[in-house]
Amino acid sequence: MPLRADSDAIERIAQRFARRSHAGYARGKLRHDPVFAAAATWIDGGTIPLLDIGCGLGLLGFYLRECGWHGTYHGLDFDAGKIAAARDAAAGLVQFRLDDERAQSLPAFSGHVALLDVLHYLPRAEQAALLQEAAARVAPGALLIVRSVLRTPGWRFRLTQLEERFIHAIGWIASPALHFPTREEIDAPLQVAGLSAQVQPLWQGTPFNSFAIIARRPISA
């Protein structure tokens, strides 16, 4: 499985979207956000299903498809407009499902789970509950992949706070940021669910205070 989609693959994804703004966003996001290539590396092929919580336009699913992953993709997002655009873009793809649902109401599922840039839009208590619910859906041998801003000292965190205020003000994100978690606040509910997480910076090429939290459920669990 290729670990990174090339420029032609990214263009194919962008061209799926009818609206120019969505196509432009997809093109820029897939070219410059390191989370997509990182997720392709971690998942590394196979057919284990993926639940993508807060999927937006479904870009992670499209990207993994271009990298050769053939598992069932189930994307959830509360933004009905983005889900509608993603459904139109996914026309013709099999095992590619997109639903307008809130993260607090997860379907029955077993496989990989992705939770990218979602936590800080929820209150602290709801973050812990969502992490436990997401972890409960990780199958033996599968991954929970969380990408989140972490509350740490330094200019990256302050700049990320400003960026979140901006994208909410222009209407791209409907919900304002409510709570930026610490690493300990993420680790605690995962430990309760039987997962031990590794944390690594994921801001390559960007100024934002993004971190990846990756946890695999042991096959013997």
Secondary structure, DSSP 8 states (H G I E B T S, - for coil): --SS--HHHHHHHHHT-SSHHHHHHHHHHHHH-THHHHHHHHH-SS---EEEET-TTTHHHHHHHHTT--S-EEEEES-HHHHHHHHHHTTT-SSEEEEE--TTS--S--BEEEEES-GGGS-HHHHHHHHHHHHHTB-TT-EEEEEEE---SSHHHHHHHHHHHHHHHTTSSSS-------HHHHHHHHHHTT---EEEE--TTS-S-EEEEEEE--TT-
